[in-house]
Amino acid sequence: MDNTVAVRLENKAQSSRWYPGAGLYRNVHVIVTEKIHVPVWGTYITTPFVSDSLASVKLETSLKNADGKLVRMVTAILDAAGQVVAQKENQQKLNYGKPFVQNLEVINPALWSPEHPNLYRASTQVFVDGKLTDSFETRFGIREVRIIADRGFMLNGKIRKFQGVCNHHDLGPLGAAINVSALRYQLELLKDMGCDAIRTAHNMPAPELVALCDELGFMLMIEPFDEWDIAKCKNGYHRFFADWAERDMVNMIHHFRNNPAVVMWSIGNEVPTQCSAEGYKVASFLQDICHREDPSRPVTCGMDQVSCVLENGFASLLDVPGLNYRAHRYEEAYAKLPQNLVLGSETASTVSSRGVYKFPVLKKGDMLYSDHQSSSYDMEYCSWSNLPDEDFALAEDHHWTMGQFVWTGFDYLGEPSPYDTDAWPNHSSMFGIIDLASIPKDRYYLYRSLWNRNEHTLHILPHWTWPERVGKETPVFVYTDYPSAELFINGKSQGIQRKSKASLQERYRLMWMNTVYEPGEVKVVAYDESGKPAAEKIIRTAGKPFRIEMDAVHDSISADGRALAYIRVKAVDKAGNLCPRATELIQFDVVGDGTFKALANGDPTNLEAFHKPQMHLFNGQLTLIVQAGEKSGKIQIKAKCKGLKEGVCNVQTVNSKTF
């Protein structure tokens, strides 16, 4: 008999406060099974006891249509190398819809953490009446999550603070459609920054993202709701909350409760219900679902109305009170709440446009300019928010703070604050640490200087091509993990700056506020704790744009018809210096075993189409994305611009079976 699967999609206006995408933008699968089978999300793995020498693994397996049957289940746990490290065979009669329970032991387990994302597989065979009716494999990790009053979040017995970011689900110029290559590249950039956690704000994540976080080592706070029963948007989720909230929560939890990356559930973001008289009842309803379906993880909620939630009982009932911004009220919340903890569930909302610098350099909220940009001196923020330095200090100074999730890791489509949401031509946010073209902003290196403890950071801003500023004060900032540095302009020392607690900015940034611009060379020499030179970096005044330079992030990609290659495109002078003010129109020609996919330059006001093979540079740079074909070979890319020497780049496409 033929079956028809019909999917109806409805994309109403005002269904979200940001760009949600439209159509079917995540993968859909049809699974064919025997009558007696393990259903979708039919396994639940927990690790009731975890130590370096021993871990107990509890596997609960649900079966469809097996009531009253004698079932034999054979399970093997395999490590990353495919070696069997534990095995168990059990037989029992199933009744009352209860799951089949097996307990196994793993000796000397390889624990999962962001630094060591070790994974295991539970491979299960189901026999009924002696016949194999289903085989099921569940990937999981062995790790322990705990919340300790006054101490915070504990992973595998060690206290750690979240170095996290929030991300919407769109992929910039690619839109909302899922692409694993794009997600992987985002995570690679965040990993290099030292980020170890992601809040899925405010959406149920794509399974592919969660799988990548398992593999690459990112802790996840999964958050499904931006509103509950009280509306934020005319056609938002409030229309479905009463009928669908529990079903959606249960499905989400069942889908992701075996993923070791998931360490916490968030039941909402800045919901208006938090200030209603009985809002705590809705919060309790949702938290109870989490506790019922997955007692192994704590529950939080992103709250922005601090006075309300401290007074009405809303914040006190949560496992983890999460504050969105309001850094100045952390200590008050800590003193009043019984959990004796505060999580920065959404922080900073510092705004900047890559490569844009405004003078004079001021620390100020809601700065507006005629060009609709924000300064990359990283001193501007929105009225409700703050600079990164405040959140760094809170994490360092108070043992009861749990770290933070920065708003946001990447710029996203929509919400161009501090400009009005209808401030044409702005179409993307400026909150991102990384811009819409996946190019890091200066702020990336500020976070990296604190968060990446495996590699040193030394970054200078601004660029040094200012013909109109000769003789004018042009402050120079340096972001580094080293404690001090000396600045030289054309060989003349501008003095040594040392990090100090005199102010929040001086604590984390080295700043020469009175330097005067003259064209030439800027050099910074960083000194280690003993005062010895440890590293140096040089930037130079650029000449006229001479040629197009293209650098592929990955030299080869899988020939699977889906893999993407990101290529950084720059205008450089004859000496190879980036021309930081170049705005030339670049045209692209892509041939060979792949196709042109998209362009982005990171300019929140740029209205050029992402899907056309030409775009103007924004402050000297843009990003080209090409997609692999389905056979091994080479993608050839040429970049042309009137008056500039042509750029050429090749990307290899490799058979996916050997890639």
TIDREN-727401 format. One record per residue (C-alpha): residue number from 1; x, y, z. Coordinates in nm, 3 decimals, m for minus. Layout:
n px py pz
NUM X Y Z .
...
END
This chain:
n px py pz
1 0.000 0.000 0.000 .
2 0.131 0.346 m0.090 .
3 0.155 0.602 0.190 .
4 0.149 0.977 0.155 .
5 0.325 1.201 0.405 .
6 0.189 1.555 0.392 .
7 0.363 1.846 0.564 .
8 0.189 2.181 0.599 .
9 0.403 2.485 0.666 .
10 0.272 2.822 0.774 .
11 0.503 3.119 0.817 .
12 0.307 3.404 0.970 .
13 0.439 3.755 1.011 .
14 0.543 3.857 1.363 .
15 0.603 3.499 1.471 .
16 0.942 3.586 1.622 .
17 1.147 3.884 1.738 .
18 1.433 3.792 1.503 .
19 1.474 3.609 1.172 .
20 1.329 3.260 1.231 .
21 1.356 3.125 0.877 .
22 1.071 2.985 0.676 .
23 0.983 2.652 0.522 .
24 1.133 2.315 0.606 .
25 1.482 2.412 0.719 .
26 1.583 2.104 0.919 .
27 1.636 1.748 0.807 .
28 1.341 1.506 0.812 .
29 1.385 1.129 0.829 .
30 1.155 0.834 0.769 .
31 1.245 0.526 0.975 .
32 1.121 0.180 0.879 .
33 1.099 m0.081 1.157 .
34 0.958 m0.418 1.248 .
35 0.632 m0.424 1.444 .
36 0.823 m0.475 1.771 .
37 1.091 m0.207 1.777 .
38 1.276 0.055 1.975 .
39 1.093 0.383 1.899 .
40 1.250 0.717 1.822 .
41 1.410 0.848 2.145 .
42 1.353 0.502 2.290 .
43 1.671 0.482 2.496 .
44 1.776 0.675 2.805 .
45 2.132 0.644 2.933 .
46 2.247 0.777 3.268 .
47 2.571 0.735 3.461 .
48 2.462 0.704 3.828 .
49 2.821 0.671 3.950 .
50 3.127 0.826 3.789 .
51 3.491 0.814 3.897 .
52 3.825 0.792 3.722 .
53 3.841 0.418 3.789 .
54 3.479 0.309 3.747 .
55 3.152 0.425 3.596 .
56 2.812 0.264 3.620 .
57 2.597 0.296 3.310 .
58 2.220 0.255 3.327 .
59 2.041 0.191 2.998 .
60 1.662 0.210 2.983 .
61 1.519 0.088 2.653 .
62 1.155 0.130 2.556 .
63 0.989 m0.113 2.315 .
64 0.677 m0.073 2.108 .
65 0.425 m0.359 2.082 .
66 0.618 m0.585 2.320 .
67 0.384 m0.598 2.621 .
68 0.350 m0.950 2.753 .
69 0.646 m1.069 2.544 .
70 0.960 m1.237 2.675 .
71 1.239 m1.010 2.556 .
72 1.612 m1.080 2.548 .
73 1.837 m0.781 2.514 .
74 2.209 m0.791 2.438 .
75 2.403 m0.467 2.484 .
76 2.769 m0.389 2.425 .
77 2.939 m0.061 2.511 .
78 3.209 0.038 2.267 .
79 3.474 0.305 2.312 .
80 3.591 0.555 2.050 .
81 3.822 0.294 1.896 .
82 3.534 0.049 1.856 .
83 3.657 m0.181 2.133 .
84 3.397 m0.349 2.356 .
85 3.451 m0.224 2.713 .
86 3.136 m0.370 2.871 .
87 2.870 m0.619 2.773 .
88 2.544 m0.742 2.926 .
89 2.269 m0.985 2.827 .
90 1.936 m0.977 3.009 .
91 1.596 m1.136 2.963 .
92 1.267 m1.026 3.109 .
93 0.895 m1.013 3.039 .
94 0.769 m0.665 2.963 .
95 0.446 m0.536 3.112 .
96 0.276 m0.202 3.179 .
97 0.485 m0.018 2.923 .
98 0.789 m0.010 3.150 .
99 1.132 0.017 2.983 .
100 1.383 m0.266 2.976 .
101 1.661 m0.180 3.224 .
102 2.024 m0.286 3.199 .
103 2.312 m0.186 3.424 .
104 2.670 m0.208 3.304 .
105 3.013 m0.113 3.438 .
106 3.297 0.059 3.254 .
107 3.640 0.024 3.411 .
108 3.877 0.323 3.387 .
109 3.630 0.527 3.184 .
110 3.738 0.806 2.951 .
111 3.528 1.091 3.088 .
112 3.358 1.350 2.866 .
113 3.454 1.715 2.908 .
114 3.509 2.013 2.677 .
115 3.883 1.944 2.693 .
116 3.841 1.571 2.631 .
117 3.510 1.500 2.454 .
118 3.529 1.122 2.486 .
119 3.231 0.932 2.350 .
120 3.095 0.578 2.379 .
121 2.830 0.381 2.191 .
122 2.575 0.145 2.341 .
123 2.490 m0.111 2.074 .
124 2.176 m0.309 2.156 .
125 2.013 m0.608 1.991 .
126 1.652 m0.694 2.076 .
127 1.532 m1.054 2.053 .
128 1.166 m1.156 2.089 .
129 1.070 m1.523 2.074 .
130 1.428 m1.594 1.972 .
131 1.409 m1.363 1.670 .
132 1.614 m1.047 1.625 .
133 1.351 m0.774 1.587 .
134 1.561 m0.457 1.618 .
135 1.913 m0.322 1.654 .
136 1.966 0.016 1.811 .
137 2.274 0.227 1.877 .
138 2.296 0.514 2.124 .
139 2.594 0.747 2.147 .
140 2.667 0.885 2.492 .
141 2.939 1.016 2.720 .
142 3.037 0.935 3.075 .
143 3.037 1.245 3.293 .
144 2.887 1.381 3.614 .
145 2.704 1.713 3.646 .
146 2.633 1.871 3.984 .
147 2.529 2.211 4.118 .
148 2.683 2.310 4.453 .
149 2.550 2.600 4.661 .
150 2.805 2.880 4.698 .
151 3.038 2.703 4.454 .
152 2.849 2.669 4.128 .
153 2.869 2.417 3.847 .
154 3.070 2.101 3.888 .
155 3.171 1.871 3.600 .
156 3.335 1.541 3.688 .
157 3.404 1.658 4.041 .
158 3.569 1.987 3.942 .
159 3.422 2.337 3.972 .
160 3.424 2.529 3.645 .
161 3.264 2.849 3.521 .
162 3.085 2.866 3.190 .
163 3.273 3.048 2.915 .
164 2.969 3.042 2.693 .
165 2.788 3.226 2.418 .
166 2.427 3.246 2.306 .
167 2.345 3.177 1.941 .
168 2.036 3.202 1.728 .
169 1.997 2.922 1.479 .
170 2.044 3.113 1.153 .
171 2.371 3.075 0.965 .
172 2.407 3.429 0.839 .
173 2.419 3.444 0.458 .
174 2.302 3.081 0.439 .
175 1.975 3.156 0.617 .
176 1.811 2.909 0.853 .
177 1.861 2.585 0.657 .
178 2.077 2.338 0.847 .
179 2.430 2.278 0.719 .
180 2.678 2.074 0.921 .
181 2.984 2.236 0.762 .
182 2.861 2.581 0.860 .
183 2.788 2.472 1.217 .
184 3.128 2.302 1.245 .
185 3.306 2.615 1.127 .
186 3.119 2.828 1.381 .
187 3.219 2.590 1.657 .
188 3.582 2.583 1.542 .
189 3.599 2.962 1.566 .
190 3.441 2.957 1.912 .
191 3.672 2.680 2.029 .
192 3.978 2.883 1.928 .
193 3.838 3.174 2.130 .
194 3.825 2.949 2.436 .
195 3.447 2.920 2.444 .
196 3.330 2.598 2.610 .
197 2.950 2.635 2.623 .
198 2.652 2.738 2.410 .
199 2.300 2.845 2.497 .
200 2.054 2.767 2.217 .
201 1.874 3.097 2.232 .
202 1.584 3.072 2.207 .
203 1.517 2.760 2.005 .
204 1.524 2.385 2.018 .
205 1.855 2.307 1.849 .
206 1.913 2.106 1.535 .
207 2.029 1.754 1.627 .
208 2.335 1.808 1.409 .
209 2.445 2.097 1.631 .
210 2.410 1.890 1.946 .
211 2.604 1.601 1.789 .
212 2.886 1.838 1.693 .
213 2.897 1.976 2.048 .
214 2.933 1.619 2.174 .
215 3.223 1.561 1.936 .
216 3.406 1.893 1.964 .
217 3.352 1.955 2.334 .
218 3.093 2.222 2.407 .
219 2.856 2.219 2.702 .
220 2.500 2.302 2.604 .
221 2.217 2.481 2.776 .
222 1.915 2.393 2.563 .
223 1.633 2.647 2.569 .
224 1.310 2.613 2.370 .
225 1.093 2.914 2.456 .
226 1.104 3.291 2.414 .
227 0.747 3.324 2.543 .
228 0.500 3.112 2.737 .
229 0.132 3.193 2.783 .
230 0.175 3.572 2.758 .
231 0.262 3.713 2.417 .
232 0.572 3.896 2.302 .
233 0.486 3.866 1.934 .
234 0.144 3.871 1.772 .
235 0.189 3.524 1.623 .
236 0.435 3.383 1.872 .
237 0.435 3.057 2.067 .
238 0.179 3.181 2.322 .
239 m0.091 3.067 2.076 .
240 0.017 2.706 2.126 .
241 0.151 2.705 2.481 .
242 m0.149 2.551 2.658 .
243 m0.181 2.262 2.412 .
244 0.180 2.204 2.314 .
245 0.423 2.315 2.585 .
246 0.439 1.983 2.768 .
247 0.454 1.775 2.451 .
248 0.726 1.995 2.305 .
249 0.928 1.987 2.627 .
250 0.902 1.609 2.659 .
251 1.005 1.556 2.298 .
252 1.300 1.792 2.337 .
253 1.421 1.626 2.654 .
254 1.383 1.275 2.514 .
255 1.564 1.378 2.198 .
256 1.871 1.520 2.372 .
257 1.894 1.358 2.715 .
258 2.157 1.107 2.595 .
259 2.389 1.378 2.465 .
260 2.673 1.441 2.711 .
261 2.714 1.797 2.584 .
262 2.375 1.888 2.730 .
263 2.437 1.987 3.092 .
264 2.136 2.206 3.168 .
265 1.780 2.277 3.052 .
266 1.648 2.631 3.029 .
267 1.270 2.665 3.036 .
268 1.250 3.015 2.891 .
269 1.395 3.353 2.806 .
270 1.274 3.684 2.945 .
271 0.916 3.561 2.946 .
272 0.655 3.824 3.042 .
273 0.505 3.558 3.269 .
274 0.792 3.609 3.513 .
275 0.620 3.921 3.649 .
276 0.266 3.787 3.664 .
277 0.123 3.706 4.007 .
278 0.114 3.332 3.939 .
279 0.402 3.313 3.693 .
280 0.594 3.094 3.933 .
281 0.330 2.824 3.880 .
282 0.409 2.808 3.508 .
283 0.781 2.795 3.584 .
284 0.720 2.516 3.833 .
285 0.509 2.327 3.576 .
286 0.790 2.338 3.319 .
287 1.069 2.261 3.566 .
288 0.873 1.963 3.697 .
289 0.856 1.823 3.343 .
290 1.235 1.842 3.322 .
291 1.280 1.676 3.661 .
292 1.032 1.402 3.570 .
293 1.177 1.323 3.230 .
294 1.544 1.376 3.317 .
295 1.638 1.405 3.685 .
296 2.009 1.411 3.592 .
297 2.025 1.776 3.482 .
298 1.950 2.108 3.656 .
299 1.699 2.362 3.525 .
300 1.734 2.736 3.477 .
301 1.550 3.025 3.314 .
302 1.684 3.348 3.166 .
303 1.528 3.626 3.377 .
304 1.562 3.996 3.305 .
305 1.305 4.146 3.545 .
306 1.512 4.107 3.860 .
307 1.283 4.297 4.097 .
308 0.984 4.085 3.997 .
309 1.154 3.748 4.024 .
310 1.324 3.822 4.355 .
311 0.996 3.928 4.513 .
312 0.737 3.688 4.370 .
313 0.911 3.353 4.424 .
314 0.983 3.292 4.056 .
315 1.364 3.291 4.087 .
316 1.377 3.102 4.414 .
317 1.208 2.788 4.281 .
318 1.456 2.724 3.999 .
319 1.751 2.488 4.035 .
320 1.974 2.759 3.892 .
321 1.870 3.127 3.889 .
322 1.980 3.273 3.556 .
323 2.003 3.651 3.519 .
324 2.003 3.820 3.181 .
325 2.230 4.126 3.224 .
326 2.168 4.329 3.544 .
327 2.528 4.266 3.648 .
328 2.491 4.534 3.916 .
329 2.229 4.319 4.091 .
330 2.418 3.990 4.112 .
331 2.522 4.041 4.474 .
332 2.168 4.133 4.576 .
333 2.032 3.822 4.403 .
334 2.294 3.603 4.569 .
335 2.204 3.737 4.912 .
336 1.828 3.692 4.866 .
337 1.802 3.360 4.682 .
338 1.817 3.023 4.861 .
339 2.030 2.862 4.589 .
340 2.326 3.089 4.680 .
341 2.423 3.095 4.312 .
342 2.389 3.323 4.011 .
343 2.433 3.223 3.647 .
344 2.490 3.483 3.377 .
345 2.236 3.327 3.142 .
346 2.270 3.619 2.899 .
347 2.546 3.877 2.926 .
348 2.719 4.179 2.774 .
349 2.524 4.282 2.461 .
350 2.824 4.492 2.375 .
351 2.787 4.619 2.018 .
352 3.046 4.672 1.747 .
353 3.090 4.673 1.371 .
354 3.403 4.499 1.250 .
355 3.671 4.748 1.144 .
356 3.467 5.057 1.238 .
357 3.626 5.294 1.493 .
358 3.461 5.606 1.632 .
359 3.632 5.906 1.790 .
360 3.658 6.022 2.058 .
361 3.668 5.685 2.233 .
362 3.392 5.684 2.494 .
363 3.233 5.427 2.719 .
364 2.864 5.482 2.661 .
365 2.532 5.307 2.610 .
366 2.303 5.346 2.309 .
367 2.552 5.537 2.094 .
368 2.395 5.621 1.757 .
369 2.571 5.736 1.441 .
370 2.456 5.851 1.101 .
371 2.616 5.547 0.933 .
372 2.419 5.308 1.159 .
373 2.739 5.139 1.282 .
374 2.892 5.085 1.626 .
375 3.254 5.132 1.728 .
376 3.493 4.838 1.743 .
377 3.678 4.990 2.037 .
378 3.438 4.767 2.234 .
379 3.321 5.046 2.463 .
380 2.959 5.068 2.346 .
381 2.660 4.875 2.471 .
382 2.281 4.887 2.486 .
383 2.078 5.056 2.757 .
384 1.998 4.731 2.933 .
385 2.347 4.582 2.913 .
386 2.716 4.636 2.980 .
387 3.073 4.579 2.863 .
388 3.244 4.236 2.882 .
389 3.480 4.355 3.156 .
390 3.200 4.360 3.415 .
391 3.112 3.997 3.352 .
392 3.478 3.894 3.358 .
393 3.518 4.053 3.700 .
394 3.203 3.894 3.842 .
395 3.326 3.550 3.734 .
396 3.671 3.608 3.882 .
397 3.577 3.779 4.206 .
398 3.287 3.569 4.335 .
399 3.299 3.194 4.389 .
400 2.918 3.177 4.372 .
401 2.895 3.306 4.016 .
402 2.869 3.030 3.755 .
403 3.012 3.207 3.453 .
404 2.827 3.344 3.154 .
405 2.663 3.304 2.815 .
406 2.748 3.612 2.606 .
407 2.490 3.770 2.381 .
408 2.603 3.668 2.116 .
409 2.869 3.446 1.965 .
410 2.774 3.545 1.611 .
411 2.584 3.831 1.458 .
412 2.244 3.715 1.338 .
413 1.969 3.834 1.107 .
414 1.738 4.081 1.280 .
415 1.755 4.297 1.596 .
416 2.003 4.568 1.486 .
417 2.024 4.729 1.832 .
418 2.108 4.995 1.941 .
419 1.929 5.114 1.629 .
420 1.555 5.069 1.613 .
421 1.434 4.735 1.480 .
422 1.296 4.919 1.177 .
423 1.614 5.123 1.123 .
424 1.654 5.062 0.752 .
425 1.895 4.960 0.608 .
426 2.016 4.770 0.917 .
427 1.919 4.405 0.889 .
428 2.149 4.221 1.129 .
429 2.258 4.246 1.488 .
430 2.585 4.397 1.608 .
431 2.604 4.199 1.934 .
432 2.819 3.926 1.782 .
433 3.175 3.857 1.888 .
434 3.203 3.729 1.528 .
435 3.030 3.909 1.243 .
436 2.772 3.784 0.993 .
437 3.054 3.686 0.754 .
438 3.213 3.464 1.023 .
439 3.502 3.709 1.058 .
440 3.611 3.773 1.420 .
441 3.573 4.128 1.547 .
442 3.827 4.288 1.780 .
443 3.617 4.176 2.076 .
444 3.691 3.814 1.984 .
445 4.049 3.865 2.100 .
446 3.943 4.025 2.427 .
447 3.751 3.709 2.514 .
448 4.030 3.491 2.377 .
449 4.287 3.664 2.598 .
450 4.098 3.539 2.906 .
451 3.934 3.219 2.784 .
452 4.195 3.045 2.569 .
453 4.445 2.915 2.822 .
454 4.630 2.693 2.576 .
455 4.758 2.961 2.340 .
456 4.873 3.319 2.377 .
457 4.679 3.615 2.240 .
458 4.823 3.943 2.118 .
459 4.595 4.174 1.920 .
460 4.620 4.545 1.833 .
461 4.338 4.782 1.749 .
462 4.250 4.997 1.565 .
463 4.401 4.962 1.217 .
464 4.667 5.221 1.136 .
465 4.547 5.380 0.812 .
466 4.402 5.722 0.905 .
467 4.514 5.991 0.659 .
468 4.257 6.234 0.802 .
469 4.386 6.187 1.160 .
470 4.751 6.291 1.123 .
471 4.845 6.470 1.445 .
472 4.524 6.370 1.623 .
473 4.484 6.153 1.931 .
474 4.406 5.798 1.817 .
475 4.395 5.556 2.113 .
476 4.555 5.213 2.076 .
477 4.423 4.910 2.263 .
478 4.596 4.574 2.303 .
479 4.415 4.254 2.398 .
480 4.652 3.996 2.540 .
481 4.690 3.733 2.809 .
482 5.029 3.877 2.899 .
483 5.032 4.113 3.202 .
484 5.203 4.407 3.032 .
485 5.321 4.540 2.699 .
486 5.514 4.828 2.545 .
487 5.385 5.019 2.244 .
488 5.606 5.169 1.972 .
489 5.499 5.403 1.693 .
490 5.764 5.427 1.422 .
491 6.019 5.297 1.670 .
492 5.939 5.548 1.945 .
493 5.816 5.401 2.271 .
494 5.475 5.513 2.392 .
495 5.538 5.360 2.732 .
496 5.455 5.036 2.906 .
497 5.102 4.959 3.018 .
498 5.026 4.701 3.285 .
499 4.697 4.540 3.372 .
500 4.565 4.671 3.702 .
501 4.249 4.681 3.907 .
502 4.234 5.059 3.897 .
503 3.937 5.025 3.663 .
504 3.752 4.741 3.497 .
505 3.891 4.830 3.155 .
506 4.250 4.851 3.283 .
507 4.206 4.512 3.443 .
508 4.157 4.333 3.112 .
509 4.284 4.570 2.840 .
510 4.608 4.753 2.780 .
511 4.519 5.106 2.663 .
512 4.727 5.394 2.533 .
513 4.462 5.668 2.527 .
514 4.683 5.960 2.421 .
515 4.874 5.820 2.126 .
516 4.889 6.051 1.827 .
517 4.843 5.917 1.477 .
518 5.126 5.933 1.229 .
519 5.150 5.694 0.934 .
520 5.399 5.411 0.956 .
521 5.443 5.118 1.190 .
522 5.281 5.026 1.521 .
523 5.456 4.755 1.719 .
524 5.360 4.604 2.052 .
525 5.601 4.399 2.262 .
526 5.434 4.185 2.530 .
527 5.616 4.103 2.854 .
528 5.567 3.793 3.069 .
529 5.528 3.779 3.448 .
530 5.901 3.823 3.499 .
531 5.913 4.127 3.273 .
532 6.089 3.958 2.985 .
533 5.982 4.013 2.620 .
534 5.756 3.722 2.525 .
535 5.584 3.815 2.198 .
536 5.544 4.101 1.953 .
537 5.306 4.210 1.683 .
538 5.327 4.475 1.412 .
539 5.063 4.652 1.204 .
540 5.144 4.905 0.933 .
541 4.975 5.184 0.744 .
542 4.838 5.039 0.422 .
543 4.901 5.180 0.077 .
544 4.653 5.176 m0.207 .
545 4.468 4.847 m0.272 .
546 4.678 4.646 m0.519 .
547 4.551 4.290 m0.533 .
548 4.285 4.052 m0.404 .
549 4.402 3.794 m0.154 .
550 4.201 3.479 m0.083 .
551 4.262 3.234 0.200 .
552 4.063 2.913 0.229 .
553 3.995 2.815 0.589 .
554 4.007 2.449 0.482 .
555 4.217 2.338 0.185 .
556 3.995 2.035 0.125 .
557 3.635 1.940 0.193 .
558 3.426 1.628 0.153 .
559 3.282 1.563 m0.193 .
560 2.937 1.490 m0.054 .
561 2.734 1.762 m0.226 .
562 2.681 1.946 0.104 .
563 3.020 2.039 0.250 .
564 3.114 2.407 0.248 .
565 3.444 2.589 0.220 .
566 3.480 2.935 0.375 .
567 3.723 3.165 0.195 .
568 3.841 3.496 0.344 .
569 3.874 3.762 0.075 .
570 4.085 4.074 0.134 .
571 4.214 4.376 m0.052 .
572 4.586 4.418 0.021 .
573 4.852 4.666 m0.086 .
574 5.175 4.581 m0.270 .
575 5.341 4.480 0.059 .
576 5.055 4.249 0.154 .
577 4.903 4.473 0.421 .
578 4.527 4.461 0.460 .
579 4.364 4.775 0.322 .
580 4.123 4.831 0.614 .
581 3.908 5.092 0.441 .
582 3.869 4.927 0.102 .
583 3.512 4.903 m0.030 .
584 3.570 4.776 m0.385 .
585 3.317 4.556 m0.562 .
586 3.454 4.203 m0.601 .
587 3.312 3.962 m0.860 .
588 3.358 3.587 m0.836 .
589 3.375 3.301 m1.081 .
590 3.347 2.947 m0.941 .
591 3.414 2.645 m1.165 .
592 3.510 2.282 m1.128 .
593 3.379 2.030 m0.877 .
594 3.171 2.267 m0.671 .
595 2.942 2.569 m0.687 .
596 2.909 2.921 m0.553 .
597 2.694 2.927 m0.240 .
598 2.694 3.269 m0.073 .
599 2.876 3.592 0.011 .
600 2.875 3.813 0.320 .
601 3.086 4.111 0.422 .
602 2.970 4.156 0.781 .
603 2.821 4.502 0.725 .
604 2.488 4.518 0.914 .
605 2.366 4.786 0.673 .
606 2.465 4.611 0.350 .
607 2.168 4.527 0.124 .
608 2.353 4.331 m0.143 .
609 2.210 3.983 m0.201 .
610 2.394 3.700 m0.028 .
611 2.322 3.461 m0.315 .
612 2.475 3.662 m0.600 .
613 2.847 3.618 m0.685 .
614 2.947 3.980 m0.631 .
615 2.971 4.206 m0.328 .
616 3.152 4.511 m0.199 .
617 3.423 4.471 0.061 .
618 3.343 4.596 0.409 .
619 3.652 4.747 0.567 .
620 3.871 4.552 0.332 .
621 3.721 4.204 0.377 .
622 3.439 3.966 0.296 .
623 3.372 3.592 0.306 .
624 3.297 3.367 0.010 .
625 3.128 3.030 0.066 .
626 3.146 2.752 m0.195 .
627 2.979 2.412 m0.185 .
628 3.131 2.080 m0.289 .
629 2.995 1.864 m0.566 .
630 2.966 1.488 m0.538 .
631 3.295 1.381 m0.691 .
632 3.659 1.426 m0.603 .
633 3.836 1.708 m0.777 .
634 3.903 2.076 m0.743 .
635 3.695 2.390 m0.701 .
636 3.858 2.686 m0.873 .
637 3.768 3.036 m0.758 .
638 3.868 3.360 m0.925 .
639 3.804 3.702 m0.775 .
640 3.808 4.006 m1.000 .
641 3.790 4.379 m0.938 .
642 3.856 4.672 m1.167 .
643 4.195 4.817 m1.085 .
644 4.311 4.528 m0.865 .
645 4.519 4.222 m0.945 .
646 4.300 3.910 m0.970 .
647 4.285 3.664 m0.683 .
648 4.285 3.286 m0.734 .
649 4.207 3.011 m0.485 .
650 4.164 2.633 m0.514 .
651 3.978 2.398 m0.280 .
652 4.010 2.021 m0.313 .
653 3.701 1.803 m0.291 .
654 3.782 1.461 m0.151 .
655 3.582 1.140 m0.165 .
656 3.377 1.133 0.154 .
657 3.470 0.770 0.225 .
658 3.834 0.867 0.262 .
659 3.797 1.224 0.387 .
END
